[in-house]
Amino acid sequence: MFVTLEGPEGAGKSTLARALASRLEASGVEVVVTREPGAGTFGAGVRRLLLEGEAMTPWAEVFLFLADRANHVATLVRPALERGAWVICDRHADSTVVYQGYARGLDIGELRRLNRLATGGLVPDKTLLLDLPVEIGLARVQDANRLDAESVDFHQRVRDGFLTEATLEPSRWVVIDADQTADAVAEAAWSSLA
């Protein structure tokens, strides 16, 4: 089972990933928790460029995310799924559609096509969207990176983009109110996966 966690900054994706993994592991399931960008040495290098590096064009941003995604899916996600593990990923292809498409204004159809190429057509079984007001999410961010520093309008376009995407594939997406306790978010997420 391939589960992705999406949402605006500060929504609690990493916290939820750990909570879901603990619960699954307690029931005897092998779980791989990962993130994009940032898995492995390659991903860590790309993450530094994307989040700590200098300003870059939107398309340069896209191609860095896609390079990381192609490597991540081929070397970690697919092998784990093939051996029967659950994979919980903090961000995946939908983030590229939302951040670079809805928020940066790049062609969404082209971004979808490039994501299919980078993932070899792999689509998550479930995508949990942790939704909360932009101002609350940004106030939760502790170590701001290059993307966190974007304007409130940018982050509002991100939130709106995620909510729009969730309406396009309601059988895959589950919207969870992230403006509640971490335990309540984890319980809602667990119920949606059960």
KOLMI-828176 format. One record per residue (C-alpha): residue number from 1; chain; x, y, z. Coordinates in nm, 3 decimals. Example, Ala and Ser with C-alpha at 12.3 -4.5 7.8 and 13.67 -1.06 7.14 Angstrom:
PT     i   ch        c1        c2        c3
PT     1    A     1.230    -0.450     0.780
PT     2    A     1.367    -0.106     0.714
***
This chain:
PT     i   ch        c1        c2        c3
PT     1    A     0.000     0.000     0.000
PT     2    A     0.142     0.337    -0.106
PT     3    A     0.017     0.624     0.111
PT     4    A     0.120     0.983     0.052
PT     5    A     0.079     1.273     0.291
PT     6    A     0.021     1.614     0.139
PT     7    A    -0.071     1.958     0.264
PT     8    A     0.049     2.310     0.321
PT     9    A     0.351     2.396     0.533
PT    10    A     0.316     2.319     0.903
PT    11    A     0.027     2.076     0.859
PT    12    A     0.197     1.794     1.053
PT    13    A     0.283     1.548     0.775
PT    14    A     0.603     1.421     0.939
PT    15    A     0.430     1.377     1.276
PT    16    A     0.147     1.184     1.112
PT    17    A     0.389     0.964     0.916
PT    18    A     0.557     0.855     1.241
PT    19    A     0.223     0.791     1.412
PT    20    A     0.087     0.579     1.125
PT    21    A     0.412     0.383     1.099
PT    22    A     0.409     0.303     1.471
PT    23    A     0.054     0.177     1.455
PT    24    A     0.116    -0.034     1.144
PT    25    A     0.439    -0.179     1.282
PT    26    A     0.259    -0.270     1.605
PT    27    A     0.021    -0.479     1.396
PT    28    A     0.313    -0.661     1.230
PT    29    A     0.326    -0.472     0.901
PT    30    A     0.657    -0.371     0.742
PT    31    A     0.650     0.006     0.691
PT    32    A     0.889     0.230     0.502
PT    33    A     0.859     0.599     0.594
PT    34    A     1.016     0.833     0.345
PT    35    A     0.989     1.184     0.204
PT    36    A     1.033     1.388    -0.109
PT    37    A     1.271     1.539    -0.157
PT    38    A     1.528     1.396     0.073
PT    39    A     1.544     1.015     0.075
PT    40    A     1.896     0.873     0.057
PT    41    A     2.216     1.055    -0.027
PT    42    A     2.090     1.165    -0.369
PT    43    A     1.764     1.297    -0.225
PT    44    A     1.942     1.476     0.059
PT    45    A     2.158     1.662    -0.193
PT    46    A     1.857     1.761    -0.402
PT    47    A     1.672     1.870    -0.087
PT    48    A     1.957     2.103     0.009
PT    49    A     1.954     2.261    -0.338
PT    50    A     1.576     2.304    -0.336
PT    51    A     1.517     2.423     0.017
PT    52    A     1.840     2.587     0.126
PT    53    A     1.988     2.696    -0.206
PT    54    A     1.963     3.017    -0.400
PT    55    A     1.659     3.134    -0.593
PT    56    A     1.587     2.937    -0.909
PT    57    A     1.343     2.940    -1.196
PT    58    A     1.019     2.744    -1.154
PT    59    A     1.121     2.493    -1.424
PT    60    A     1.461     2.435    -1.260
PT    61    A     1.270     2.362    -0.940
PT    62    A     1.045     2.115    -1.124
PT    63    A     1.334     1.925    -1.280
PT    64    A     1.514     1.892    -0.948
PT    65    A     1.198     1.754    -0.786
PT    66    A     1.147     1.516    -1.079
PT    67    A     1.507     1.390    -1.069
PT    68    A     1.469     1.315    -0.700
PT    69    A     1.128     1.151    -0.757
PT    70    A     1.251     0.927    -1.039
PT    71    A     1.542     0.804    -0.828
PT    72    A     1.328     0.771    -0.514
PT    73    A     1.057     0.564    -0.682
PT    74    A     1.306     0.336    -0.860
PT    75    A     1.539     0.274    -0.568
PT    76    A     1.314     0.283    -0.262
PT    77    A     0.937     0.304    -0.321
PT    78    A     0.886     0.035    -0.586
PT    79    A     1.121    -0.220    -0.423
PT    80    A     0.942    -0.176    -0.089
PT    81    A     0.597    -0.212    -0.249
PT    82    A     0.711    -0.520    -0.445
PT    83    A     0.815    -0.697    -0.124
PT    84    A     0.475    -0.618     0.033
PT    85    A     0.569    -0.328     0.261
PT    86    A     0.354    -0.024     0.318
PT    87    A     0.519     0.297     0.203
PT    88    A     0.425     0.623     0.375
PT    89    A     0.569     0.920     0.189
PT    90    A     0.575     1.279     0.313
PT    91    A     0.500     1.460    -0.017
PT    92    A     0.504     1.311    -0.366
PT    93    A     0.396     1.401    -0.720
PT    94    A     0.088     1.595    -0.613
PT    95    A     0.312     1.851    -0.444
PT    96    A     0.477     1.931    -0.777
PT    97    A     0.138     1.983    -0.942
PT    98    A     0.027     2.211    -0.659
PT    99    A     0.343     2.409    -0.579
PT   100    A     0.473     2.454    -0.932
PT   101    A     0.134     2.443    -1.109
PT   102    A    -0.129     2.612    -0.895
PT   103    A     0.112     2.832    -0.696
PT   104    A     0.384     2.911    -0.953
PT   105    A     0.158     2.908    -1.260
PT   106    A     0.327     2.637    -1.469
PT   107    A     0.117     2.419    -1.701
PT   108    A    -0.058     2.159    -1.486
PT   109    A    -0.110     1.914    -1.773
PT   110    A     0.261     1.921    -1.850
PT   111    A     0.347     1.870    -1.483
PT   112    A     0.117     1.566    -1.468
PT   113    A     0.284     1.423    -1.781
PT   114    A     0.632     1.475    -1.636
PT   115    A     0.529     1.318    -1.304
PT   116    A     0.402     1.008    -1.488
PT   117    A     0.737     0.985    -1.664
PT   118    A     0.937     1.027    -1.341
PT   119    A     0.729     0.771    -1.148
PT   120    A     0.680     0.520    -1.428
PT   121    A     0.307     0.571    -1.379
PT   122    A     0.306     0.491    -1.007
PT   123    A     0.008     0.655    -0.831
PT   124    A    -0.052     0.643    -0.455
PT   125    A    -0.327     0.413    -0.329
PT   126    A    -0.431     0.685    -0.082
PT   127    A    -0.338     1.047    -0.041
PT   128    A    -0.411     1.207     0.295
PT   129    A    -0.443     1.584     0.267
PT   130    A    -0.376     1.756     0.598
PT   131    A    -0.562     2.082     0.558
PT   132    A    -0.546     2.390     0.778
PT   133    A    -0.552     2.768     0.737
PT   134    A    -0.231     2.908     0.592
PT   135    A    -0.156     3.142     0.881
PT   136    A    -0.179     2.858     1.135
PT   137    A     0.048     2.633     0.928
PT   138    A     0.311     2.901     0.875
PT   139    A     0.310     2.985     1.247
PT   140    A     0.394     2.619     1.321
PT   141    A     0.703     2.615     1.095
PT   142    A     1.017     2.612     1.309
PT   143    A     1.305     2.600     1.060
PT   144    A     1.186     2.805     0.763
PT   145    A     1.332     2.713     0.424
PT   146    A     1.326     2.884     0.085
PT   147    A     0.969     2.770     0.009
PT   148    A     0.838     2.856     0.357
PT   149    A     0.955     3.213     0.297
PT   150    A     0.716     3.262     0.003
PT   151    A     0.429     3.508     0.042
PT   152    A     0.104     3.428     0.221
PT   153    A    -0.070     3.456    -0.119
PT   154    A     0.160     3.183    -0.256
PT   155    A     0.077     2.956     0.038
PT   156    A    -0.295     3.027    -0.006
PT   157    A    -0.266     2.916    -0.371
PT   158    A    -0.095     2.599    -0.243
PT   159    A    -0.377     2.526    -0.001
PT   160    A    -0.644     2.599    -0.262
PT   161    A    -0.459     2.383    -0.514
PT   162    A    -0.451     2.085    -0.279
PT   163    A    -0.822     2.121    -0.204
PT   164    A    -0.898     2.138    -0.577
PT   165    A    -0.687     1.829    -0.649
PT   166    A    -0.871     1.639    -0.375
PT   167    A    -1.202     1.699    -0.553
PT   168    A    -1.068     1.557    -0.881
PT   169    A    -0.994     1.209    -0.738
PT   170    A    -1.217     1.165    -0.434
PT   171    A    -1.157     0.789    -0.422
PT   172    A    -0.783     0.847    -0.367
PT   173    A    -0.781     1.166    -0.158
PT   174    A    -0.895     1.201     0.202
PT   175    A    -0.909     1.554     0.346
PT   176    A    -0.828     1.569     0.717
PT   177    A    -0.867     1.877     0.936
PT   178    A    -0.511     1.936     1.059
PT   179    A    -0.617     2.220     1.290
PT   180    A    -0.667     1.976     1.578
PT   181    A    -0.442     1.772     1.806
PT   182    A    -0.186     1.538     1.654
PT   183    A    -0.369     1.245     1.815
PT   184    A    -0.699     1.348     1.656
PT   185    A    -0.532     1.385     1.316
PT   186    A    -0.370     1.042     1.352
PT   187    A    -0.702     0.884     1.450
PT   188    A    -0.879     1.039     1.149
PT   189    A    -0.599     0.920     0.921
PT   190    A    -0.607     0.569     1.068
PT   191    A    -0.984     0.547     1.023
PT   192    A    -0.952     0.654     0.659
PT   193    A    -0.698     0.377     0.593
PT   194    A    -0.889     0.108     0.782
***
